[in-house]
Amino acid sequence: MLHYHKFILILLLLTNLSYAAKATEGKAGLPQLDFNTYPSLIFWSILSLILGYLLMSYLVTPNIKSILNNRETNIQNDLVKAKTSSQETEKIKESIINSQTELKSRTQSIINQALSETKQNIEKKEKELQQKLNEKVIKAERKIMDTQKSVVKEVVNNAEELTTKVIQNLTDLKYDKVAGKKAIDTASKNILMEK
């Protein structure tokens, strides 16, 4: 097949050479209008078109096609990378939101636990203080009662002595100590009960 192409090319070349020789023999004028130059022009035009077609189809177009394919591959790879990056970003965002929610619930439970423990401690301290206060009040009341009893006893004893002295000094009556003591004890008990 290759020999066939070479043969056609040589044949066309020879025919063109003969027409070119005839054209140079002597006609003056524009070569584009000279019919003797048409076969040469047709030959070279066809040869240029075939050569341009072969160059375009075997050299330029495959390079353009490979460049476009590489570009399309790169674009697809970049889109896939962008999509995976977007998915990873969404996963990270969801994990951050979940961890924030978990931290909020933990902190809320810690705060609630601390509040309940503090409330229990305050109630316990209040009970202890109330109990201590009640004990001190009871001790103070006992002390007051003891002091009151001792004061009343002292007053009763003084009243007995004074009554005895007043009766003896002011009257000539004979004072009965037992009856006087009973009367003063009854009066002092009535006074204590009124309070």
Secondary structure, 3 states (H helix, E strand, C coil): CHHHHHHHHHHHHHHHHHHHHHHCCCCCCCHHHCHHHHHHHHHHHHHHHHHHHHHHHHHHHHHHHHHHHHHHHHHHHHHHHHHHHHHHHHHHHHHHHHHHHHHHHHHHHHHHHHHHHHHHHHHHHHHHHHHHHHHHHHHHHHHHHHHHHHHHHHHHHHHHHHHHHHHHHHCCCCCCHHHHHHHHHHHHHHHHHHC
